[in-house]
Amino acid sequence: MVDSAITSLLRSHGLHMRSAPAPTPVPKILLVDDNRDGLVVRSLLLEEAGFQVQAAACAGEALDLFSSTRFDVVVTDYRMPGMNGAELIQRLRAFDTNTRYIVLSGFVEPLGLTEANTGADAVIPKSANEGTHLVRWVKRLASTPCRKPMATQNAARARHGNLAH
């Protein structure tokens, strides 16, 4: 009652109350890793950087979460039992082509992991600098529109018979 009276008084004198700017949505991150310690540490790191994080301990759990929630970025370990990170990305892209993907691995060099052969937007080696690189890439990917990696585009063309020889 008092608020409406004050608002009416301000308007009668030509003053308008400004509404607060709409809050910017907090990017949602899905973090997938079969290593519980890594999952906890990375979750805390990303939450501290201002992201909303949901964690999955395996690819199956990630698929379940992804089917019911929209995520801006998925960060997945590469080596996991049952389904590796590249296979998970391929399955998730079938649900939502706008989500961005990061693969983490301690075996980037030995396995020759790249954005092209994993379908990820970024591949980050597990190292002492991993945390810094992870936060930087998540920020970058969460704030830029999606563009499918060439490997994914070529695979889609090949499935549809549109790949030039």
N, C-alpha and C positions, 0 to 999 in steps of 0.2 A: 504494500500500500504506500509506504513512504517512498520506495524507489520509483513508483509510477508518478507520484506527485512531484518528485524532484525532476524526473525526466520531462514532465509536462511544463514545469517552470522553466527549465533550460531551453526547451523548444520554443516557448512563447517569447523568449528573449533572443531568438535567432541562434542559439548555441545547440550544436548537435553532439551527442556523445559518440565517440568513435568506438566501433567494436574491435575487439582484439583480433589480430590476424589469425587465420585458420592455422592450427598446428600442422606442421609438416609430419607426414606419416613416418613412423620409424621403420626402416627396412627390416624385413623378416628373413632370417637366415636359417637354413636347415643344415645342420652339421652332422656328418655321418662318419663314424669311426668305430671299429670293433675293439679298439684299445680304450678302456674306460678312463684311464688317467689322461690320455690325450684329449678325450672328449670333454672332460671336466675343465682342463686347463684352457683349451681353445674356446670353450663356451664362456668362461669367465673373462677371457681376453676380449672377445667380441662384445659381450654385454657391457664391459667397462668402456668400450669404444662407442657405445650408444646404440647397439643393434639389439633387436629382439631375436633370441636364439632358441630354437628347438633342436634337441639332440636325438639321434637315432643310433643304436648300437650295432645295427646291421642293415643291409640293403632292403630286406623285407620290411623292416620297421619304417625305413625311409619311404618306401613305396606307399605304405599305409598312411603316413602323415601327409605325404604329397597329394594323395587323392582327396584329402579333406581340407587342406589349407593351401593358400597361395603363398609361395615364397619368392623373394626377389633374387636370392642367391643361394645355391647349394654348394657346400664345401664338403668334398668326400675324400676319404682315404682311397688309395688305389688298390692295395692288397687287402682283401677281406674274404672270409670264407663264403662260399656259395655264389657270389657275384662280385666281380671287381668294379672299381669306380667307373671305368669306361662303359661297361655293360649297364651299370646303374644310370649313367647319364643318358645313354641311348633310350632306355625305357622311360625315363622321366621326360625327355623331350617329346615323346609321343603324347603326353598329357598337356604340356604347356611349353610352347616354343619361345616364350618371352623370358623365362627364367634364365639366369646366368649361372655358369658352373666353374668351379675351381677344383682341381685335383691336387691332393697332397701325397707325396710319396718319399720314402727314404731311398728309393731305387730309380729316381728319375734318369740318371746317367746310364746305369747298367741295363735298364730296360728300354732306354731310348724313348722315354715318354715325352710327347709333345702335345700341343693343342690339337694338331691335325689328327694324330692317331688315338686320342682319347675323347675327342668331341668337346673338350673343355674350352672355356674362354681363357683360362690361365692354368699353368702347371707350376706348382711351387715345391721345391725340394725341402724335405724336413731337415732343418739345420739350426744352428744357433740364431740365425736371423729370420727364421720362419715366422715368428710372431709379427714382426714389423712388416714383412712382405704380405702376410695374410691380411692384416688390417688394411693396408694400402690397397690391395687388390679388391677386397670386399667393398671398400668405400667407392673405388673407381667403378666397379661393375654395378653396384646398386644405384649409382647416379647416372648411368648412361643407357640409352636404349639398346635393346638386344640386336645383335647381328650374329647370325649363325656362323660357326667356324666353317671354313671351306670344306673340310672333310665331311661334315654333316650335309652340306649342300650337295656335294658330289655324290654322296651315298643316296640321297633322296632322288637325284636325277637318274642315277643308275637303276634304281628300283622302278622308276617310271619310264625307262628307256630313252631319256632325254640327254644322255651324256655323249657329247661329241667325241669322236675317236681321233 
